């Protein structure tokens, strides 16, 4: 099975790194799916987006990502986010409450957090 090195990093910490067979991210140009051997690309991540990594073990890592960049080379993917949270770390109740925020950006972040946690927004 072909694999690539993946790093999911936010300003404050590294969330995940390892080998993967597939990565999906939401950029300002649209959603992109990346497999090993992909052409090099640099993309800007959307605010309130989701990144999904399918590991070589078959697990799926899901994260809510808020801004930043996606860098793709022939054998690696780096997600460099302004802020990000793994789906398993998200406080679902706090995210649901944030859906009622007046600030549109805060509502978008809350919706992304809920999607990353496997909840509907």
N, C-alpha and C positions, 0 to 999 in steps of 0.2 A: 504494500500500500504506500502510495506517495504521501509525503508529509512535509510540513513546513514549520518553522519556528515562529511562535506567536508570543507577543508581549502585550499585556493590557495594563497600561500605566496611567495613573492620575497624578496631579501635581503633588499630592500629599503622600502617595504610596504606590507600590506595585501591587495590583490586584491579583494578577495571574500571569504565569509564563509557563510555556511547555510546548509540546508538539501537537499539531492539529492537522486535520484533513480538509477543513472547510471553515471559513469565516464569513459572516454576513454583517454589514454595517450600513448605517444610514448616513449618507453624505448630502451636502447641499445640492449635488447634481442628481441625486436619487439613490436608491438602495443598490449596493454592490455585493456580489458574492465572489469570494476569492478561494481558488484551489491552488495547490502547489504548481509552480511553473507559470503563474500569472504574470502578465506584463507589468513592469514597474509603473506604479501610479502613486500620486500624492493627492489626497482628498481632504476637504474640510468636513468635519462631522457636524451634524445638526444639533441644535439645542434640544434636549429632551428626546434623544434617540436611543436606540437599543443596539447592542453588539452581541452576536451569538457566535460562539466558538464551538465547533464539534471537534473534540479531542481525538487522537488516534486510538484511544481506548473506547470510543463511542459515547462518551459523556458529553453533555452540553453545558457550557458555561454561558450564562446570560448576565449582562450588565446594563444598567441604565447609565448612559453617557451624556454628558452635558458639555458640548463644544470640544474643540481640539482638532487633531489631525489623524489621518490614517495614512501610513506609509507602507507601500507594498514593494517588495523586491522579488526576484525570481524564486527565492526560497524562504522568505520571511514576511511577517506582517507585524507592524507596530501600531498600536492604538495609543495615542498620546492625548489624553483627555484633560480638560480643565478640571473637571470633577467627574467621579464615577462611583457606582456602588454595585457590588455583586448582588444578584437577585436574592440569594439566600440571606443576605445581611440587612435587607430593607425592612424597616418598621412599617408594616402595612397600614396600621391604624393612623399613624402620623401622615402617611402619604394620602390616605383617603381624606383626612381633614384638610390637607393642603390643596385638594381639588377645589375647595371653595374660596381660595385666596383671590384677592382683587387683581394681583399682578399676573398678567398672562404668561410670562416666562415661568413663574412659580407653578402655575397650573400645568404647564407643559412638562415641567420636571416631575411633578407629582404623577402625572399620567404615565410617563416613561418608567418611573420607579415601580408603579403597580404592574405594568406590562412585564418588566424584568422579573418581578416576583411571581409571575404567573396568574395575576389577578386582572380582571377587566376594569377599565377605567370608567 
